[in-house]
Amino acid sequence: MICHQDEDTARRMYAKRGYVPDGSGVWYKDRRCVQYETVCTVDDDLILHLSKALRG
């Protein structure tokens, strides 16, 4: 995957803080991407949802 340097920095930052992908896959324009079917552009509409366990 080709990505911007700032995106790589952000990924490392979130991982260090305990965030992990939520398991729902990658989304583009509010629709789940389906492998070999979905055509998408790497832009602000491409999303990977993250989650983090809360203390409590």
Summary of the structure (lengths in Angstrom):
residues: 56
radius of gyration: 12.9
end to end distance: 36.5
largest distance: 40.9
contacts: 88
relative contact order: 0.23
helix: 21%
strand: 30%
